[in-house]
Amino acid sequence: MAEPQEHPNRRATKRDIAAVFGVQPRTVNRWLEQGCPHSRDDRGRPRFDPGEVRAWREGGGTDAGMGGGTPPPESRATFARADLVRKVTQAKRSELELAAELELKDLGLDAKILAAKSYEDYVSIDLEIGALLARGALSPPRARAIQAVIADARQNTRAHLEAEGDEEPERLILLTKEGGALVRAFEGIVSDERREAILEHVFGEAEVDLEEFPNVDLTRAAQGSSDETEPEAPGSGGDEPQSAG
């Protein structure tokens, strides 16, 4: 298609035409793509005759009622494809979220945690949580929160097994609030030297306390006295009752 030739009446710039018809300059650019009559100056810039532009618009060259014209068929197709991609992406995301939500309802982790009784049970649950996290069925924040609970339970179970061995596996120790806080703080200490120093200090204070309050724990007092002294055999010495003289 031949380029329109210079016409003496065609002196209006894109901004002039935009002001005349109350549109933005980019709208005039779309009119150019749609075949709006124009010419070029010696520097290649488009020039317009307002009367020709008005006649072109009134003749159906563009959608005058919209003020900005309709996009060309190529643009409409691009917009349609982009909108379709957006809708498909959103649908896939919704399906994945729904699947994850439904799967979470069937995990039953709460029941498994409540039913766990051994160190191996907690290890198994921790491994399962890691697998669920890798599969995307658990969000990282939720997985970390559950793993923290499992780690505490696993550590307490190991400490109980190390302290009790194979004897009395079902034995429970009743603790005060302060005692529980002390145990939790102690289990968080990594240094063996610090743990030994704490135990030595606590045991020492316990012995001093027992001497001051011997009747508080009669069993322990009796055990302590039996460990320190052995019963004397008859006639081995010691204080004998004085006979009346």
Secondary structure, DSSP 8 states (H G I E B T S, - for coil): -------TT--B-HHHHHHHHT--HHHHHHHHHTT---EE-TTS-EEB-HHHHHHHHHTTSS-GGGSS----HHHHHHHHHHHHHHHHHHHHHHHHHHHHHHHHHTT-HHHHHHH--SHHHHHHHHHHHHHHHHHTSS-HHHHHHHHHHHHHHHHHHHHHHHHHTTS-TT------HHHHHHHHHHHT---HHHHHHHHHHHHHHHHHHHHH-TTSSHHHHHHHHHHH-----TTS-S-------
